[in-house]
Amino acid sequence: MKILAIFFALLFVSAPASVYDFKLKTIEGKDFSLAKFKGKKILVVNTASKCGFTPQYKDLEQLAETYKDKLVIVGFPANNFGGQEPGTDAEIKTFCSDLYKVSFPMSTKVSVKGDDIAPLFKYLTTAENPDFTGEIKWNFEKFLLDENGKLIHRFRSAVKPMDPAITGNL
């Protein structure tokens, strides 16, 4: 009987249809959804404050400003790689604001791999796209979503935000 109950429970639990279905929190702790960005492309980036790629914040801010009419960047601080994001949400926000003048939306700190991976990143790392799937290898990997929330490209950390591989798809 327990097995039958579990089967029916799983039958009615469906996987999210798009990135718009995920419930997220801003770095300030407020609820938000990527659905508020429908009609614009979204660049999702896992970030860290003490990484060799951290200077990409400057280019991410430039990208956000240059393409603000058609692109939104959302940063997701994560401490999955070498303990390079050890701070609290408040410390991360201050760091990003003071050092890099980050104005694009930032989420609360999340996990982007492992047993505690945030559901959004589990979805993004397995979603079909023309590039590759699989777990995130390091900080500052980028996921480009189209105006309807579909993953259209994925970029490893070394691809800089203003690279034509990204800007050519905006």
C-alpha positions in Angstrom: 0.0 0.0 0.0 2.9 2.4 0.8 4.5 1.8 -2.6 1.2 2.5 -4.3 0.8 5.8 -2.3 4.4 6.8 -3.3 3.7 5.9 -6.9 0.6 8.2 -7.0 2.4 11.0 -5.2 5.3 10.9 -7.8 2.8 10.7 -10.6 1.4 14.1 -9.7 4.7 15.8 -9.1 5.8 17.2 -12.4 9.1 18.6 -13.4 9.2 22.4 -14.0 8.2 23.3 -17.6 10.6 26.3 -17.7 12.8 28.5 -15.7 9.8 30.6 -15.0 8.5 27.9 -12.6 11.2 28.2 -10.0 10.8 30.1 -6.8 13.9 32.2 -6.0 15.1 34.7 -3.4 17.0 37.9 -4.0 20.2 38.6 -2.1 18.0 40.8 0.1 15.9 37.8 0.9 12.8 38.8 -1.1 10.9 36.3 -3.3 11.3 36.7 -7.0 10.8 34.7 -10.2 12.6 34.8 -13.5 9.1 35.1 -15.1 9.3 38.9 -14.4 11.9 39.0 -17.2 9.7 37.3 -19.9 10.3 39.0 -23.2 14.0 39.6 -22.5 17.0 37.3 -22.7 18.4 36.2 -19.3 22.0 35.4 -18.6 22.2 33.3 -15.4 25.7 33.3 -13.9 27.1 31.4 -10.8 29.4 33.9 -9.2 32.0 34.1 -6.4 33.9 36.9 -4.7 37.3 35.3 -4.3 37.9 33.7 -7.6 40.3 34.4 -10.5 37.2 35.1 -12.6 35.7 37.6 -10.1 36.8 40.6 -12.3 34.1 39.4 -14.7 31.7 41.3 -12.5 32.9 44.4 -14.2 32.2 43.0 -17.7 28.9 41.6 -16.5 27.9 45.1 -15.4 29.0 46.5 -18.8 27.0 43.8 -20.6 23.9 44.5 -18.5 24.2 48.2 -19.2 24.9 47.9 -22.9 22.1 45.5 -23.6 19.6 46.6 -20.9 16.7 46.9 -23.3 16.9 43.2 -24.3 18.9 41.4 -21.6 18.8 40.8 -17.8 21.8 39.3 -16.0 21.1 37.4 -12.8 24.0 36.5 -10.5 23.8 33.5 -8.2 26.6 33.5 -5.6 27.8 29.9 -4.9 30.5 28.5 -2.6 30.9 25.2 -4.4 34.4 25.7 -5.7 37.4 26.1 -3.4 35.4 28.0 -0.8 35.6 31.1 -3.0 32.2 32.6 -1.8 32.5 32.3 2.0 30.5 35.5 2.8 27.0 36.1 3.9 24.4 37.5 1.5 25.0 40.9 3.1 28.7 40.7 2.7 28.4 39.5 -1.0 26.0 42.4 -1.8 28.4 45.0 -0.3 31.4 43.5 -2.1 29.6 43.5 -5.4 28.2 47.0 -5.0 31.4 48.6 -3.6 34.0 47.0 -5.8 32.2 46.4 -9.0 29.1 48.7 -8.9 26.9 45.7 -9.7 23.3 46.8 -10.4 21.9 43.6 -12.0 19.8 41.3 -9.8 21.6 38.9 -7.5 20.1 35.9 -5.8 20.7 34.7 -2.3 23.7 32.3 -2.1 22.9 28.9 -3.6 24.6 25.6 -4.3 25.2 24.9 -8.0 26.3 21.3 -7.8 26.3 18.3 -5.5 23.5 16.7 -3.4 22.2 20.2 -2.3 22.1 21.7 -5.9 19.5 24.4 -6.2 16.6 23.1 -8.4 17.1 25.9 -11.0 20.7 24.7 -11.5 19.7 21.1 -11.6 17.3 22.1 -14.4 19.8 24.3 -16.3 22.7 21.7 -16.2 20.4 19.0 -17.7 18.4 21.2 -20.2 19.0 20.6 -23.8 21.0 23.2 -25.6 23.4 23.2 -28.6 26.5 23.4 -26.4 26.8 20.9 -23.6 25.1 19.5 -20.5 26.4 18.3 -17.2 27.6 19.7 -13.9 29.1 23.1 -13.6 32.9 22.9 -13.5 33.8 26.3 -11.9 32.5 29.8 -10.9 31.2 32.2 -13.6 29.6 29.6 -15.9 26.9 31.3 -17.9 23.5 30.1 -19.1 21.8 32.2 -21.8 18.0 31.9 -22.0 15.9 33.3 -24.8 12.9 35.6 -24.4 10.7 32.7 -23.5 13.0 31.2 -20.9 14.5 28.4 -23.0 18.2 27.7 -22.6 19.8 28.5 -25.9 23.5 28.6 -25.0 25.8 27.6 -22.2 29.3 29.0 -21.7 32.2 27.9 -19.4 33.9 30.3 -17.1 36.7 31.4 -19.4 34.2 32.9 -21.9 34.1 36.6 -20.9 30.7 38.4 -20.7 31.5 40.8 -23.6 32.8 37.9 -25.8 31.1 37.8 -29.3 29.9 34.3 -28.5 27.6 35.9 -26.0 27.0 39.4 -27.5 26.4 37.8 -30.9 23.3 36.0 -29.5 21.7 39.1 -28.0 
